[in-house]
Amino acid sequence: MNANTAMPPVFPLSAIDGQPALVQALLLAAIEPLLGGVLIQGPRGTAKSTAARALADVLAPAPFVSLPLGASIEHVMGSLDLSKALASHEVAFAPGLIAKAHEGVLYVDEINLLPDAIVDVLLDVAASGINHIERDGISHSHAARFVLIGTMNPEEGMLRPQLLDRLGLCVQLSNAQDPQLRSRIVKARLQFDLNPQGFVQAHAAQQQEIRTRLQQARARSRDATQLPWSDAVHEAVAQQCIAAQVDGLRADLVMLRAARALAAWQNSPTITPAHVTEVAPLVLQHRSAEPRQPAPSSPATKPAPSSKPPSQPDFHPSEANSASQRKHLDPPANQSSAPAAPPPSQQNLNQPPPGWGQAQPVSTTSFDASQADAMAQAAMEALAAKKARAPGRSN
């Protein structure tokens, strides 16, 4: 098997069109692994997996590991090497997917459908860079620095807020609505599918530029003597997080690290509040609190005003029943039936209809006594004849 067959061409990161926020978030996470990864939300077919593979390509040589939904916790973290344990009674560690993703990209499609226990492990390792295993008689630790990329479709369910907060950056993708943009994206994909080698070669210069800038930015980010945080940057971060009503201080830390990574990518001599403003949407997308006040309703959906005065207490069905029943049991002398209900268009659907819970009158018809006796006699004769015709009845 040759190298071209083993490593098929990957769609270039520089050729991804129409998703600048996605590309920026991936590059920032690659520059600063302590960000905790990237969550990509969006519908199907918006280049989520394509961008993840493209990031691993510019980090090359770097592994790209895809975590399947059916993976067990042992498969992810690593466990006892059963082959050595059975063959030579040796206690040895068998690496998992986390170990295989070291210095590369760990991609989790539909991360919201993973068990919470596995998501907890992934986030812990992505934030600390170390995988600790204490299970099956194994006590082992190893370095695990990788870019965690998780995708999800919000229509299929959300992650718990505690897990969302631990994912560093979040990108909300949407379908391309510009006809020209959609045409460019489709044309580029068709060209890549028809001639992958030629397409990659056409973007080789841009890919090399990204690799070079990424290596330089990662080196600057690891250097503690460069890119210090000023008080103006801290104040800008605090204002952004307070305005978004986030819980805790994790958002502040992530925003500072993201701003530093952006300054390193742009080869800026210092971190400025402008860097904070640029990365704030990526940090706060999944952390912002829900609006305190509901949005005003449109005229078409505005509920009908209640006829109850503001000072009137809430409606209690039990009290209404007793009052209405007393009124029905003692009706006025000239009233023979309950008042007619208003038409449906005039009823307030938030309240029970008039007369709800009351005993309703039953209409009756007068019969002549002799006529009633004749009808009863005819019914008895019909019942006797039916019994006589029943099968199995002796005569």
ChimeraX attribute file (.defattr): number of C-alpha atoms within 10 A of each C-alpha:
attribute: neighborCount
match mode: 1-to-1
recipient: residues
	/A:1	5
	/A:2	6
	/A:3	7
	/A:4	9
	/A:5	8
	/A:6	8
	/A:7	8
	/A:8	10
	/A:9	17
	/A:10	19
	/A:11	23
	/A:12	23
	/A:13	21
	/A:14	20
	/A:15	19
	/A:16	18
	/A:17	14
	/A:18	18
	/A:19	17
	/A:20	9
	/A:21	16
	/A:22	23
	/A:23	19
	/A:24	16
	/A:25	24
	/A:26	25
	/A:27	22
	/A:28	28
	/A:29	24
	/A:30	28
	/A:31	27
	/A:32	22
	/A:33	22
	/A:34	21
	/A:35	26
	/A:36	26
	/A:37	30
	/A:38	26
	/A:39	26
	/A:40	27
	/A:41	21
	/A:42	19
	/A:43	17
	/A:44	12
	/A:45	10
	/A:46	17
	/A:47	19
	/A:48	22
	/A:49	18
	/A:50	15
	/A:51	23
	/A:52	27
	/A:53	22
	/A:54	23
	/A:55	26
	/A:56	24
	/A:57	22
	/A:58	23
	/A:59	20
	/A:60	13
	/A:61	10
	/A:62	16
	/A:63	18
	/A:64	24
	/A:65	21
	/A:66	17
	/A:67	20
	/A:68	15
	/A:69	14
	/A:70	10
	/A:71	13
	/A:72	14
	/A:73	16
	/A:74	17
	/A:75	16
	/A:76	19
	/A:77	22
	/A:78	24
	/A:79	22
	/A:80	20
	/A:81	16
	/A:82	15
	/A:83	13
	/A:84	14
	/A:85	13
	/A:86	10
	/A:87	8
	/A:88	9
	/A:89	10
	/A:90	13
	/A:91	16
	/A:92	17
	/A:93	20
	/A:94	17
	/A:95	17
	/A:96	15
	/A:97	18
	/A:98	27
	/A:99	20
	/A:100	18
	/A:101	22
	/A:102	21
	/A:103	21
	/A:104	24
	/A:105	27
	/A:106	28
	/A:107	25
	/A:108	24
	/A:109	20
	/A:110	19
	/A:111	23
	/A:112	22
	/A:113	17
	/A:114	18
	/A:115	14
	/A:116	14
	/A:117	10
	/A:118	17
	/A:119	17
	/A:120	14
	/A:121	16
	/A:122	20
	/A:123	19
	/A:124	16
	/A:125	21
	/A:126	26
	/A:127	21
	/A:128	14
	/A:129	18
	/A:130	17
	/A:131	20
	/A:132	18
	/A:133	18
	/A:134	12
	/A:135	13
	/A:136	12
	/A:137	12
	/A:138	17
	/A:139	13
	/A:140	14
	/A:141	12
	/A:142	14
	/A:143	15
	/A:144	21
	/A:145	23
	/A:146	30
	/A:147	32
	/A:148	29
	/A:149	26
	/A:150	23
	/A:151	22
	/A:152	22
	/A:153	19
	/A:154	14
	/A:155	9
	/A:156	9
	/A:157	11
	/A:158	14
	/A:159	16
	/A:160	10
	/A:161	10
	/A:162	10
	/A:163	14
	/A:164	17
	/A:165	22
	/A:166	20
	/A:167	25
	/A:168	31
	/A:169	32
	/A:170	27
	/A:171	24
	/A:172	18
	/A:173	19
	/A:174	13
	/A:175	12
	/A:176	14
	/A:177	8
	/A:178	9
	/A:179	8
	/A:180	10
	/A:181	13
	/A:182	14
	/A:183	12
	/A:184	13
	/A:185	16
	/A:186	12
	/A:187	12
	/A:188	15
	/A:189	17
	/A:190	13
	/A:191	12
	/A:192	19
	/A:193	13
	/A:194	10
	/A:195	12
	/A:196	17
	/A:197	15
	/A:198	12
	/A:199	21
	/A:200	18
	/A:201	12
	/A:202	13
	/A:203	15
	/A:204	14
	/A:205	12
	/A:206	14
	/A:207	19
	/A:208	13
	/A:209	12
	/A:210	18
	/A:211	17
	/A:212	12
	/A:213	15
	/A:214	21
	/A:215	16
	/A:216	15
	/A:217	25
	/A:218	19
	/A:219	12
	/A:220	20
	/A:221	21
	/A:222	12
	/A:223	10
	/A:224	8
	/A:225	8
	/A:226	14
	/A:227	20
	/A:228	12
	/A:229	15
	/A:230	12
	/A:231	11
	/A:232	12
	/A:233	20
	/A:234	17
	/A:235	12
	/A:236	20
	/A:237	22
	/A:238	17
	/A:239	13
	/A:240	20
	/A:241	22
	/A:242	12
	/A:243	10
	/A:244	17
	/A:245	15
	/A:246	19
	/A:247	13
	/A:248	9
	/A:249	10
	/A:250	16
	/A:251	25
	/A:252	22
	/A:253	16
	/A:254	25
	/A:255	30
	/A:256	24
	/A:257	24
	/A:258	28
	/A:259	27
	/A:260	29
	/A:261	29
	/A:262	26
	/A:263	23
	/A:264	26
	/A:265	22
	/A:266	13
	/A:267	14
	/A:268	13
	/A:269	11
	/A:270	14
	/A:271	22
	/A:272	20
	/A:273	16
	/A:274	13
	/A:275	22
	/A:276	25
	/A:277	16
	/A:278	14
	/A:279	24
	/A:280	24
	/A:281	19
	/A:282	24
	/A:283	30
	/A:284	24
	/A:285	14
	/A:286	20
	/A:287	25
	/A:288	18
	/A:289	13
	/A:290	10
	/A:291	9
	/A:292	6
	/A:293	6
	/A:294	7
	/A:295	7
	/A:296	8
	/A:297	9
	/A:298	8
	/A:299	7
	/A:300	6
	/A:301	8
	/A:302	9
	/A:303	10
	/A:304	9
	/A:305	7
	/A:306	10
	/A:307	7
	/A:308	10
	/A:309	7
	/A:310	8
	/A:311	6
	/A:312	7
	/A:313	8
	/A:314	8
	/A:315	11
	/A:316	8
	/A:317	13
	/A:318	9
	/A:319	9
	/A:320	15
	/A:321	15
	/A:322	13
	/A:323	12
	/A:324	16
	/A:325	15
	/A:326	11
	/A:327	12
	/A:328	17
	/A:329	10
	/A:330	8
	/A:331	12
	/A:332	10
	/A:333	6
	/A:334	6
	/A:335	9
	/A:336	9
	/A:337	12
	/A:338	14
	/A:339	9
	/A:340	8
	/A:341	11
	/A:342	11
	/A:343	7
	/A:344	9
	/A:345	7
	/A:346	8
	/A:347	13
	/A:348	14
	/A:349	10
	/A:350	9
	/A:351	11
	/A:352	13
	/A:353	13
	/A:354	14
	/A:355	17
	/A:356	14
	/A:357	15
	/A:358	18
	/A:359	12
	/A:360	11
	/A:361	9
	/A:362	6
	/A:363	5
	/A:364	6
	/A:365	4
	/A:366	5
	/A:367	8
	/A:368	7
	/A:369	8
	/A:370	8
	/A:371	9
	/A:372	10
	/A:373	10
	/A:374	10
	/A:375	10
	/A:376	10
	/A:377	10
	/A:378	10
	/A:379	10
	/A:380	10
	/A:381	10
	/A:382	11
	/A:383	10
	/A:384	10
	/A:385	10
	/A:386	9
	/A:387	10
	/A:388	13
	/A:389	11
	/A:390	9
	/A:391	7
	/A:392	7
	/A:393	8
	/A:394	7
	/A:395	5
